[in-house]
Structure formats: structure tokens, C-alpha cells
Amino acid sequence: MNNNERLYKISEISYIAKVNKTKVWRYIRDNNISERSMKGNAKLYSEHTKDVIIKAFSSESVHLATETKADTSRILLEQIDILKGELERKNDQLDKMQSLLDQQQQLNLSTNRQNEKLLDTTTNNAPSQDDNPLKNDHTDVSEPTEGNYKGVENKTPKKGLFSWLRR
């Protein structure tokens, strides 16, 4: 080791490379780069090691930037194609729903016309007794009537397979 050789800490290398200290530390760890010496707890690296690390980050960042832009544009184009396909399918579904709605409206119209014709034919005939509601019709009211409730239950004899036992 030369006495006039400059040694660099990870923080200094990261400052020069304009990257995070963690990235520099991971790069050193992943590439098994050993320190030149130690100053306290700080690991010191040579000028050559610093240049290698800086070069790796500068070429990596340029490569990553162009690769990222290409990947992003490719992904966006794929998403656009997918969305166009979905939009076409939705438009087809809307067209089918519109035609079904038109058919339903036509069916409702024809049914209403048939109902009107039936009502016209029944109103032209003489009114029957069934057409007029009863004046004292209490079927909706929950009041007991004479015939169906006297306070006593009437049991009917059960008939079945073993009814001869009950005699």
C-alpha cells in the first residue's frame, strides 16, 4: 500500500456516484469486493475500486433508464390493446342490450294493446254479478265469521294405515 494513495469510504463513493450508500454497500457485497484497509469501523477502498464502482453505477443507470423506458412503453402499448379489445366487447354488449330492450318494449306494447282489446270486449257485454264487488265483503279483514269460528275446534277423525287401532 502506497502512503500517498487516497482511500475512500462507502459514503464518499456513494456521494461521488450519486447513489444511495446502501446500493454501494450491496454492490460491494454482491461482487465480493474486499476493502483495502480499516479506519476504526469504516472500511476503506482504493482509488481503482472506487472507479470500478462508479463506472458500474453510471453504465447501469443509463442502461436501466433506456431499458425502463422501452419496457414501460411496451407495457403501455399492450395495455392499450387490451383496453381496446375490452371496449369493443362492451360496445357489442351494449348493442345487444339495446336490441333486447327494444324487443321488450315492443312486447310490452303489444301486450298492452291485447289487454285493452280484452277490456273493451268485456265492458261492451252486460255487467254480470261477479263484476260488481259485494257491499259487505270482509274477506280482507281478520274478523271471525259465524261459519268458520265458534271458539271450539272440530277434529276430524284421521284415516290411515293404523286407523283400525284408534277405534
Buried (B, 14 or more C-beta within 10 A) or exposed (E): EEEEEEBBBBEBBBEBBEBEBEBBBEBBEEEEBEBBEEEEEEBBBBEEBBEBBBEBBEEEEEEEEEEEEEEEEEEEEEEEEEEEEEEEEEEEEEEEEEEEEEEEEEEEEEEEEEEEEEEEEEEEEEEEEEEEEEEEEEEEEEEEEEEEEEEEEEEEEEEEEEEEEEE
